[in-house]
Amino acid sequence: MKRDAGTYGGCLVSMAGAAGALWLWGASDRTQRHLGNEFENNGQDFGAVLTELPFVFLAGAVVPAVVWGLGAWLLGRRRRSESSRASEFHA
């Protein structure tokens, strides 16, 4: 895998992870309850949005990027070891 393809792929995975995390967080029953979708807006708490939303966004962006980077690193390491073994057989 070329370096640019790995970088762009990591960025795309990170953006998709952040969007997915925000969507899942917004669609959860707990978040809907805090945003006032109860009867006559009972239990409305916008503090939950201010405290949880940044963490949800960061976790959604960072976790997929770390997994992508770890996978790219492992694949690169595996390819280097295979190429060094192949060069030993040809020598």
mmCIF file of the C-alpha atoms, coordinates in Angstrom:
data_MODEL
# 
_entry.id   MODEL 
# 
loop_
_atom_site.group_PDB 
_atom_site.id 
_atom_site.type_symbol 
_atom_site.label_atom_id 
_atom_site.label_alt_id 
_atom_site.label_comp_id 
_atom_site.label_asym_id 
_atom_site.label_entity_id 
_atom_site.label_seq_id 
_atom_site.pdbx_PDB_ins_code 
_atom_site.Cartn_x 
_atom_site.Cartn_y 
_atom_site.Cartn_z 
_atom_site.occupancy 
_atom_site.B_iso_or_equiv 
_atom_site.pdbx_formal_charge 
_atom_site.auth_seq_id 
_atom_site.auth_comp_id 
_atom_site.auth_asym_id 
_atom_site.auth_atom_id 
_atom_site.pdbx_PDB_model_num 
ATOM 1  C CA . MET A 1 1  ? 0.000   0.000   0.000  1.00 0.00 ? 1  MET A CA 1 
ATOM 2  C CA . LYS A 1 2  ? 1.365   3.388   -0.903 1.00 0.00 ? 2  LYS A CA 1 
ATOM 3  C CA . ARG A 1 3  ? 1.864   5.935   1.822  1.00 0.00 ? 3  ARG A CA 1 
ATOM 4  C CA . ASP A 1 4  ? -0.683  8.417   0.382  1.00 0.00 ? 4  ASP A CA 1 
ATOM 5  C CA . ALA A 1 5  ? -3.341  5.729   -0.030 1.00 0.00 ? 5  ALA A CA 1 
ATOM 6  C CA . GLY A 1 6  ? -2.854  4.689   3.581  1.00 0.00 ? 6  GLY A CA 1 
ATOM 7  C CA . THR A 1 7  ? -3.104  8.270   4.785  1.00 0.00 ? 7  THR A CA 1 
ATOM 8  C CA . TYR A 1 8  ? -6.221  9.049   2.778  1.00 0.00 ? 8  TYR A CA 1 
ATOM 9  C CA . GLY A 1 9  ? -7.811  5.787   3.841  1.00 0.00 ? 9  GLY A CA 1 
ATOM 10 C CA . GLY A 1 10 ? -7.115  6.573   7.482  1.00 0.00 ? 10 GLY A CA 1 
ATOM 11 C CA . CYS A 1 11 ? -8.693  10.005  7.114  1.00 0.00 ? 11 CYS A CA 1 
ATOM 12 C CA . LEU A 1 12 ? -11.776 8.549   5.435  1.00 0.00 ? 12 LEU A CA 1 
ATOM 13 C CA . VAL A 1 13 ? -12.145 5.895   8.125  1.00 0.00 ? 13 VAL A CA 1 
ATOM 14 C CA . SER A 1 14 ? -11.767 8.571   10.794 1.00 0.00 ? 14 SER A CA 1 
ATOM 15 C CA . MET A 1 15 ? -14.449 10.788  9.226  1.00 0.00 ? 15 MET A CA 1 
ATOM 16 C CA . ALA A 1 16 ? -16.812 7.844   8.826  1.00 0.00 ? 16 ALA A CA 1 
ATOM 17 C CA . GLY A 1 17 ? -16.186 6.801   12.424 1.00 0.00 ? 17 GLY A CA 1 
ATOM 18 C CA . ALA A 1 18 ? -16.912 10.300  13.738 1.00 0.00 ? 18 ALA A CA 1 
ATOM 19 C CA . ALA A 1 19 ? -20.104 10.573  11.690 1.00 0.00 ? 19 ALA A CA 1 
ATOM 20 C CA . GLY A 1 20 ? -21.219 7.099   12.739 1.00 0.00 ? 20 GLY A CA 1 
ATOM 21 C CA . ALA A 1 21 ? -20.509 7.766   16.411 1.00 0.00 ? 21 ALA A CA 1 
ATOM 22 C CA . LEU A 1 22 ? -22.475 11.018  16.318 1.00 0.00 ? 22 LEU A CA 1 
ATOM 23 C CA . TRP A 1 23 ? -25.378 9.316   14.568 1.00 0.00 ? 23 TRP A CA 1 
ATOM 24 C CA . LEU A 1 24 ? -25.465 6.416   17.032 1.00 0.00 ? 24 LEU A CA 1 
ATOM 25 C CA . TRP A 1 25 ? -25.209 8.775   19.984 1.00 0.00 ? 25 TRP A CA 1 
ATOM 26 C CA . GLY A 1 26 ? -28.005 10.970  18.649 1.00 0.00 ? 26 GLY A CA 1 
ATOM 27 C CA . ALA A 1 27 ? -30.245 8.004   17.905 1.00 0.00 ? 27 ALA A CA 1 
ATOM 28 C CA . SER A 1 28 ? -29.849 6.356   21.311 1.00 0.00 ? 28 SER A CA 1 
ATOM 29 C CA . ASP A 1 29 ? -32.775 6.330   23.724 1.00 0.00 ? 29 ASP A CA 1 
ATOM 30 C CA . ARG A 1 30 ? -30.659 7.895   26.449 1.00 0.00 ? 30 ARG A CA 1 
ATOM 31 C CA . THR A 1 31 ? -29.759 10.904  24.302 1.00 0.00 ? 31 THR A CA 1 
ATOM 32 C CA . GLN A 1 32 ? -33.317 11.301  23.103 1.00 0.00 ? 32 GLN A CA 1 
ATOM 33 C CA . ARG A 1 33 ? -34.477 11.328  26.710 1.00 0.00 ? 33 ARG A CA 1 
ATOM 34 C CA . HIS A 1 34 ? -31.957 14.077  27.597 1.00 0.00 ? 34 HIS A CA 1 
ATOM 35 C CA . LEU A 1 35 ? -32.938 16.157  24.582 1.00 0.00 ? 35 LEU A CA 1 
ATOM 36 C CA . GLY A 1 36 ? -36.545 16.263  25.722 1.00 0.00 ? 36 GLY A CA 1 
ATOM 37 C CA . ASN A 1 37 ? -38.394 13.647  23.734 1.00 0.00 ? 37 ASN A CA 1 
ATOM 38 C CA . GLU A 1 38 ? -40.271 12.673  26.865 1.00 0.00 ? 38 GLU A CA 1 
ATOM 39 C CA . PHE A 1 39 ? -43.797 13.788  27.678 1.00 0.00 ? 39 PHE A CA 1 
ATOM 40 C CA . GLU A 1 40 ? -43.929 17.627  27.660 1.00 0.00 ? 40 GLU A CA 1 
ATOM 41 C CA . ASN A 1 41 ? -40.110 17.859  27.610 1.00 0.00 ? 41 ASN A CA 1 
ATOM 42 C CA . ASN A 1 42 ? -39.734 16.446  31.113 1.00 0.00 ? 42 ASN A CA 1 
ATOM 43 C CA . GLY A 1 43 ? -36.152 15.618  31.922 1.00 0.00 ? 43 GLY A CA 1 
ATOM 44 C CA . GLN A 1 44 ? -34.646 17.904  29.287 1.00 0.00 ? 44 GLN A CA 1 
ATOM 45 C CA . ASP A 1 45 ? -30.917 18.253  29.979 1.00 0.00 ? 45 ASP A CA 1 
ATOM 46 C CA . PHE A 1 46 ? -28.742 20.056  27.448 1.00 0.00 ? 46 PHE A CA 1 
ATOM 47 C CA . GLY A 1 47 ? -25.742 19.671  29.755 1.00 0.00 ? 47 GLY A CA 1 
ATOM 48 C CA . ALA A 1 48 ? -25.497 16.103  28.499 1.00 0.00 ? 48 ALA A CA 1 
ATOM 49 C CA . VAL A 1 49 ? -25.006 17.430  24.982 1.00 0.00 ? 49 VAL A CA 1 
ATOM 50 C CA . LEU A 1 50 ? -22.261 19.818  26.049 1.00 0.00 ? 50 LEU A CA 1 
ATOM 51 C CA . THR A 1 51 ? -20.374 17.215  28.053 1.00 0.00 ? 51 THR A CA 1 
ATOM 52 C CA . GLU A 1 52 ? -20.871 14.070  25.965 1.00 0.00 ? 52 GLU A CA 1 
ATOM 53 C CA . LEU A 1 53 ? -20.813 15.360  22.393 1.00 0.00 ? 53 LEU A CA 1 
ATOM 54 C CA . PRO A 1 54 ? -17.086 16.272  22.265 1.00 0.00 ? 54 PRO A CA 1 
ATOM 55 C CA . PHE A 1 55 ? -16.107 12.897  23.700 1.00 0.00 ? 55 PHE A CA 1 
ATOM 56 C CA . VAL A 1 56 ? -18.348 11.022  21.291 1.00 0.00 ? 56 VAL A CA 1 
ATOM 57 C CA . PHE A 1 57 ? -16.899 12.923  18.338 1.00 0.00 ? 57 PHE A CA 1 
ATOM 58 C CA . LEU A 1 58 ? -13.286 12.393  19.434 1.00 0.00 ? 58 LEU A CA 1 
ATOM 59 C CA . ALA A 1 59 ? -13.772 8.715   20.209 1.00 0.00 ? 59 ALA A CA 1 
ATOM 60 C CA . GLY A 1 60 ? -15.495 8.196   16.877 1.00 0.00 ? 60 GLY A CA 1 
ATOM 61 C CA . ALA A 1 61 ? -12.629 9.886   15.052 1.00 0.00 ? 61 ALA A CA 1 
ATOM 62 C CA . VAL A 1 62 ? -9.657  8.534   17.012 1.00 0.00 ? 62 VAL A CA 1 
ATOM 63 C CA . VAL A 1 63 ? -10.529 4.867   17.516 1.00 0.00 ? 63 VAL A CA 1 
ATOM 64 C CA . PRO A 1 64 ? -10.992 4.014   13.799 1.00 0.00 ? 64 PRO A CA 1 
ATOM 65 C CA . ALA A 1 65 ? -7.847  5.971   12.882 1.00 0.00 ? 65 ALA A CA 1 
ATOM 66 C CA . VAL A 1 66 ? -5.790  4.081   15.471 1.00 0.00 ? 66 VAL A CA 1 
ATOM 67 C CA . VAL A 1 67 ? -7.127  0.725   14.269 1.00 0.00 ? 67 VAL A CA 1 
ATOM 68 C CA . TRP A 1 68 ? -6.416  1.712   10.658 1.00 0.00 ? 68 TRP A CA 1 
ATOM 69 C CA . GLY A 1 69 ? -2.882  2.821   11.547 1.00 0.00 ? 69 GLY A CA 1 
ATOM 70 C CA . LEU A 1 70 ? -2.195  -0.352  13.493 1.00 0.00 ? 70 LEU A CA 1 
ATOM 71 C CA . GLY A 1 71 ? -3.405  -2.475  10.577 1.00 0.00 ? 71 GLY A CA 1 
ATOM 72 C CA . ALA A 1 72 ? -1.277  -0.518  8.095  1.00 0.00 ? 72 ALA A CA 1 
ATOM 73 C CA . TRP A 1 73 ? 1.749   -0.853  10.354 1.00 0.00 ? 73 TRP A CA 1 
ATOM 74 C CA . LEU A 1 74 ? 1.239   -4.604  10.751 1.00 0.00 ? 74 LEU A CA 1 
ATOM 75 C CA . LEU A 1 75 ? 0.778   -5.102  6.999  1.00 0.00 ? 75 LEU A CA 1 
ATOM 76 C CA . GLY A 1 76 ? 3.901   -3.062  6.274  1.00 0.00 ? 76 GLY A CA 1 
ATOM 77 C CA . ARG A 1 77 ? 5.868   -5.046  8.819  1.00 0.00 ? 77 ARG A CA 1 
ATOM 78 C CA . ARG A 1 78 ? 4.609   -8.331  7.363  1.00 0.00 ? 78 ARG A CA 1 
ATOM 79 C CA . ARG A 1 79 ? 5.539   -7.287  3.828  1.00 0.00 ? 79 ARG A CA 1 
ATOM 80 C CA . ARG A 1 80 ? 9.026   -6.252  4.940  1.00 0.00 ? 80 ARG A CA 1 
ATOM 81 C CA . SER A 1 81 ? 9.577   -9.603  6.636  1.00 0.00 ? 81 SER A CA 1 
ATOM 82 C CA . GLU A 1 82 ? 8.311   -11.486 3.563  1.00 0.00 ? 82 GLU A CA 1 
ATOM 83 C CA . SER A 1 83 ? 10.564  -9.485  1.251  1.00 0.00 ? 83 SER A CA 1 
ATOM 84 C CA . SER A 1 84 ? 13.576  -10.094 3.494  1.00 0.00 ? 84 SER A CA 1 
ATOM 85 C CA . ARG A 1 85 ? 12.833  -13.841 3.519  1.00 0.00 ? 85 ARG A CA 1 
ATOM 86 C CA . ALA A 1 86 ? 12.458  -13.830 -0.257 1.00 0.00 ? 86 ALA A CA 1 
ATOM 87 C CA . SER A 1 87 ? 15.817  -12.099 -0.640 1.00 0.00 ? 87 SER A CA 1 
ATOM 88 C CA . GLU A 1 88 ? 17.440  -14.719 1.606  1.00 0.00 ? 88 GLU A CA 1 
ATOM 89 C CA . PHE A 1 89 ? 16.231  -17.500 -0.688 1.00 0.00 ? 89 PHE A CA 1 
ATOM 90 C CA . HIS A 1 90 ? 17.572  -15.757 -3.797 1.00 0.00 ? 90 HIS A CA 1 
ATOM 91 C CA . ALA A 1 91 ? 20.972  -15.079 -2.309 1.00 0.00 ? 91 ALA A CA 1 
# 
